[in-house]
Amino acid sequence: MEKVFVSGCYDMLHSGHVAFFEEAATYGDLYVGLGSDKTLFELKARRPFNNEQERLYMVKALKFVKDAWINSGGGIIDFLAEITALKPDIFFVNSDGHSTLKEELCKDLGIEYVVSKRLPHGSLPVRSTTALREECRIPYRIDLAGGWLDQPTVSRLCPGPVLTISIEPDYDFNDRSGMSTSSRKKAIELWQVDIPIGDREKLAKTLFCFENPPGTQYVSGSQDSLGIVLPGLNRLDYNGDFWPSQIENVLDNDLLTWIESHIWLISLYPRRENYDVLANTNIQLESVKALSEAACSCWEALLAKDLRKFGESVRKSFEAQIKMYPNMVSKDIFEVLAKYKNQALGWKLSGAGGGGYLIFIGEKPLENAIQIRIRKGE
């Protein structure tokens, strides 16, 4: 009988977890490595609902599981010692748990890497831990183009827009992943379960001020708070200030659905602690102008639903960002990018870089990629 290994936190055990174990067990004897409470906090910046011993007890009790334990390591590859000792034939992962680091590790160890189809059991609904947590109603955000123009040191050289989309929390995106997780945590402190009804721009400004009190050394860009609070697609025009001079909000369902259908996320890893994205910064007028022009071009492409121009402008925006902030991208990120770029029309990193997710614009689905949903209204 072949040995199958899976790893995860499996907090708030639900039918989606059981269906995942059931699918994995069709390949052989199933062994489960659980992330410790410490690892979960490192990756998600939250405490588990059930502690590691409770989670281990419940997982071991399932009929599909041959054996289970708490992984001894930390981070995304917290199971290195365990998988090396177990020598499984197959490493089985969910699509949102897929990582090129895991895939490369399996290649090095001679282990088959299989990604789940994530099918619910029978007529049961699709379940996720995120959907069961109350605070999940507060969105994340992705900036599509123009990121960094919300910093006055950049837009003072040349004004331009930042384009954002508000993302439904269908996945428990890792902390420090460039999805505005820091701003989202502040939003949860303010509003607990969801963004309240009211003037959206005023609410975003409240969140921005709450996250950046007087004396803050590094002011988080306002595109984070605006991108979370304002649903749909947003154009935020910056002209040398922390707050945009103009905001344009698009809630057209057809356009937002079109954008969703052409965006694919490949998971990397959370930005490492003490990683200095701002090191070696080189902000020059030429690069800022290129960033602004790319963002303007991206806006035109989106409104026209011009996919090729959309991909090209996202790529050009990203290239302009890297010229100003070369520490956004490391050698291993470039290596992952090289594997997928021939299948896409454009690409960028989520947020300020250093990890998180690679975002691809394309016509066809990318293997093992995550597809997002845009929040389309209240």
C-alpha positions in Angstrom: 0.0 0.0 0.0 1.4 3.4 -1.0 1.9 6.1 1.7 0.1 9.4 1.2 1.1 12.5 3.2 -0.9 15.7 3.8 -0.2 18.7 5.9 -2.2 21.6 7.3 -3.7 23.2 10.4 -7.3 21.7 10.1 -8.7 24.2 12.5 -12.5 24.1 13.1 -12.7 20.6 11.5 -15.5 20.5 8.9 -16.9 18.4 6.0 -14.4 20.1 3.6 -11.5 18.7 5.6 -13.1 15.3 5.8 -13.7 15.2 2.0 -10.1 16.2 1.5 -8.9 13.3 3.7 -11.3 11.0 1.9 -10.0 11.9 -1.5 -6.3 11.7 -0.3 -7.0 8.2 1.2 -8.0 6.9 -2.2 -4.3 7.0 -3.2 -3.1 4.9 -0.2 -2.6 4.9 3.6 -3.0 8.5 4.8 -0.6 10.3 7.2 -1.4 13.8 8.4 1.1 16.3 9.7 -0.7 19.2 11.6 0.7 22.7 11.9 1.4 23.7 15.5 -0.3 26.6 17.2 2.9 28.5 16.8 3.1 27.9 13.0 -0.6 28.8 12.5 0.1 32.1 14.3 3.2 32.8 12.2 1.3 32.2 8.9 -2.2 33.5 9.6 -1.5 36.0 12.5 -4.3 34.5 14.5 -4.7 31.9 17.2 -6.4 28.6 16.3 -10.0 28.0 17.4 -9.0 24.6 18.6 -5.5 24.1 20.0 -3.0 21.6 18.5 -3.8 18.7 20.8 -7.6 19.1 20.2 -7.0 19.2 16.4 -4.7 16.2 16.6 -7.3 14.2 18.6 -10.0 14.9 16.1 -7.9 14.2 13.0 -6.6 10.9 14.4 -10.2 9.8 15.1 -11.2 9.9 11.4 -11.4 6.5 9.7 -9.5 7.8 6.6 -6.4 8.6 8.6 -3.8 6.0 9.3 -1.7 8.2 11.6 -1.3 11.9 12.5 1.1 14.1 14.5 2.1 17.8 15.1 4.8 18.9 12.7 8.0 19.9 14.5 9.1 22.7 12.1 7.8 26.2 11.3 6.5 28.2 8.3 5.0 26.7 5.1 7.5 23.8 5.1 7.0 22.9 8.8 6.9 19.2 7.9 10.4 18.8 6.5 11.7 16.5 9.2 8.5 14.4 9.2 8.2 14.0 5.4 11.9 13.0 5.2 11.4 10.4 7.9 8.1 9.1 6.5 9.3 8.8 2.9 5.8 8.9 1.4 5.0 8.0 -2.2 2.6 10.9 -2.6 2.2 14.4 -1.2 -1.4 15.5 -1.5 -2.4 19.2 -1.3 -5.4 21.5 -1.9 -5.2 24.1 -4.6 -5.0 26.9 -2.1 -2.4 25.0 -0.2 -0.3 24.5 -3.3 3.2 26.1 -3.2 6.1 25.9 -5.6 8.3 25.3 -2.5 6.3 22.2 -1.7 6.5 21.0 -5.4 10.2 21.5 -5.6 10.7 19.7 -2.3 8.8 16.7 -3.6 10.9 16.8 -6.8 14.1 16.7 -4.7 12.8 13.9 -2.5 11.4 11.8 -5.3 7.8 12.1 -4.1 4.8 12.4 -6.4 3.0 15.7 -6.0 -0.8 15.6 -6.4 -3.2 18.6 -6.2 -6.8 17.9 -5.0 -9.8 18.5 -7.1 -11.5 19.9 -4.0 -14.8 18.2 -4.5 -17.4 18.2 -1.6 -18.7 14.8 -0.5 -22.0 13.9 -2.2 -24.6 16.7 -1.9 -22.8 18.5 0.9 -21.8 22.2 0.3 -18.2 23.3 -0.3 -16.8 24.2 3.1 -13.7 26.2 4.2 -12.4 27.3 7.6 -12.4 30.8 6.4 -16.1 30.7 5.5 -16.9 29.5 9.1 -15.1 32.3 10.8 -17.1 35.4 11.5 -14.4 38.0 10.6 -14.1 36.5 7.1 -16.7 39.0 5.7 -14.0 41.7 5.7 -12.4 41.6 2.2 -8.7 41.6 1.1 -7.5 43.7 -1.7 -5.2 43.3 -4.8 -3.6 46.2 -6.5 -3.5 45.6 -10.3 -1.2 48.4 -11.4 0.4 51.6 -10.2 1.2 50.3 -6.7 3.7 52.7 -4.8 2.1 55.8 -6.3 0.1 56.1 -3.1 3.4 57.1 -1.5 4.1 60.8 -1.7 7.8 60.2 -2.4 6.7 58.6 -5.6 3.7 60.5 -6.9 5.4 63.9 -6.2 7.7 63.1 -9.1 4.8 62.2 -11.4 1.1 61.8 -10.5 -0.8 58.7 -11.5 -3.4 56.1 -10.5 -3.3 53.0 -8.4 -5.9 50.4 -9.5 -7.3 48.1 -6.9 -9.9 45.3 -6.6 -11.7 44.2 -3.4 -11.4 40.5 -2.9 -13.9 38.2 -1.1 -12.2 36.2 1.7 -12.8 32.8 0.2 -9.3 31.8 1.2 -7.4 32.4 4.5 -4.6 34.3 2.8 -1.3 34.1 4.6 -0.2 37.1 6.8 2.4 39.4 5.1 1.2 38.2 1.7 0.6 41.6 0.0 -3.2 41.2 0.2 -3.5 44.1 2.7 -3.6 41.6 5.6 -2.2 44.2 8.0 -4.9 46.8 7.1 -7.5 44.0 7.2 -6.5 43.1 10.8 -7.0 46.7 11.8 -10.4 46.7 10.1 -11.3 43.6 12.2 -10.2 45.6 15.3 -12.5 48.4 14.3 -15.5 46.6 13.0 -15.2 43.0 14.1 -17.3 41.1 11.5 -17.8 43.3 8.5 -17.5 46.8 7.1 -20.4 48.8 8.4 -23.0 50.6 6.2 -22.1 54.2 5.5 -20.0 56.6 3.4 -17.4 54.2 2.0 -14.7 56.9 1.5 -15.2 58.1 5.1 -15.0 54.6 6.4 -11.7 54.0 4.4 -10.3 57.2 5.8 -11.2 56.1 9.3 -9.4 52.8 8.7 -6.4 54.6 7.2 -6.1 57.0 10.3 -6.6 54.1 12.7 -3.7 52.1 11.0 -1.5 55.2 10.9 -1.8 57.2 14.1 0.4 60.3 14.7 4.0 59.4 14.9 3.8 56.4 12.6 7.3 55.9 11.1 6.2 54.2 7.9 2.8 55.2 6.8 0.9 52.4 5.0 -0.4 53.5 1.7 -4.1 54.6 1.6 -4.7 52.2 -1.4 -4.8 49.4 1.3 -7.7 50.8 3.3 -9.5 52.1 0.2 -9.0 48.7 -1.7 -10.5 46.8 1.3 -13.4 49.2 2.0 -14.5 50.1 -1.6 -16.0 47.2 -3.4 -15.4 46.4 -7.1 -12.7 48.0 -9.2 -11.2 51.3 -8.1 -9.0 54.0 -9.7 -7.2 56.1 -7.0 -5.4 59.1 -8.5 -2.4 60.3 -6.4 -0.7 63.6 -6.8 1.9 63.9 -4.0 -0.3 63.3 -1.0 -1.2 60.2 1.1 -4.9 60.5 0.1 -5.9 60.3 -3.6 -7.1 63.5 -5.3 -9.8 61.6 -7.1 -11.5 58.2 -6.7 -13.4 56.4 -9.4 -15.4 53.3 -8.4 -16.7 50.7 -10.9 -19.3 48.1 -9.9 -20.3 46.9 -13.3 -21.0 43.2 -12.9 -20.0 42.2 -16.4 -16.7 43.9 -16.2 -15.9 42.6 -12.7 -16.8 39.0 -13.8 -14.5 39.4 -16.8 -11.6 40.5 -14.6 -12.2 37.6 -12.3 -12.1 35.1 -15.1 -8.6 36.3 -16.2 -6.7 36.5 -12.9 -4.8 33.6 -11.4 -2.8 33.5 -8.2 0.2 31.2 -7.5 1.2 31.0 -3.8 4.8 31.7 -2.8 5.3 32.2 0.9 4.7 35.0 3.4 7.2 37.8 3.3 9.9 36.9 5.8 10.3 38.7 9.1 12.8 41.6 8.9 12.8 41.4 5.1 13.5 45.0 3.9 11.6 45.7 0.7 12.8 49.3 0.8 16.5 48.5 0.7 18.3 49.7 -2.4 15.4 51.9 -3.3 16.1 54.0 -6.4 13.1 56.3 -7.2 13.7 58.2 -10.5 11.4 60.3 -12.6 11.7 57.9 -15.6 10.5 54.9 -13.6 7.7 56.8 -11.9 6.5 58.1 -15.2 6.6 54.5 -16.7 4.6 53.3 -13.6 1.9 56.0 -14.1 1.6 55.4 -17.8 1.3 51.6 -17.3 -1.5 52.1 -14.7 -3.4 54.5 -17.0 -3.0 52.0 -19.9 -4.3 49.3 -17.6 -7.4 51.3 -16.7 -8.2 51.8 -20.4 -7.6 48.1 -21.1 -10.0 47.1 -18.3 -12.8 49.4 -19.4 -12.4 48.1 -23.0 -12.0 44.5 -21.8 -8.8 44.3 -23.9 -7.1 41.2 -22.4 -3.8 41.5 -24.2 -3.4 45.2 -23.2 -4.5 44.4 -19.7 -1.8 41.8 -19.3 0.9 43.9 -21.0 0.1 47.0 -18.8 0.2 44.9 -15.6 3.6 43.6 -16.6 4.9 47.1 -17.5 3.7 48.4 -14.1 5.5 45.6 -12.3 8.7 46.2 -14.3 8.6 49.9 -13.3 8.1 49.0 -9.7 11.1 46.7 -9.7 13.3 49.4 -11.1 12.4 51.6 -8.1 12.3 48.9 -5.5 14.6 46.0 -6.6 14.2 44.2 -3.3 10.6 43.4 -4.2 11.7 40.4 -6.1 14.3 37.7 -5.0 16.0 35.1 -7.0 13.6 32.3 -6.0 10.6 34.5 -7.0 12.1 35.0 -10.4 12.5 31.2 -10.7 8.8 30.6 -10.0 7.9 33.4 -12.4 9.9 31.7 -15.1 7.8 28.5 -14.8 4.5 30.3 -15.5 5.2 33.4 -17.6 5.0 31.7 -20.9 1.4 30.7 -20.1 0.3 34.3 -19.3 -0.1 37.7 -20.8 1.1 39.6 -17.8 2.2 39.2 -14.2 3.0 41.0 -10.9 3.6 40.4 -7.3 0.9 41.0 -4.7 1.6 44.1 -2.7 5.1 45.3 -1.9 6.7 42.0 -2.8 9.2 39.9 -0.9 6.7 36.9 -1.1 3.0 36.4 -1.0 1.4 35.6 -4.4 2.4 35.9 -8.0 -0.6 37.3 -9.9 -1.0 36.3 -13.6 -3.2 37.7 -16.2 -4.2 35.1 -18.9 -6.7 33.6 -21.2 -6.5 30.0 -19.8 -6.4 28.7 -16.2 -2.9 28.1 -14.7 -2.3 24.7 -13.2 -2.6 24.7 -9.4 -3.6 28.4 -9.3 -6.2 30.1 -7.1 -9.0 32.1 -8.7 -10.4 35.0 -6.7 -13.9 36.6 -6.5 -14.3 40.4 -6.5 -16.7 41.9 -4.0 -19.3 43.5 -6.3 -21.4 45.5 -3.8 -22.4 46.0 -0.2 
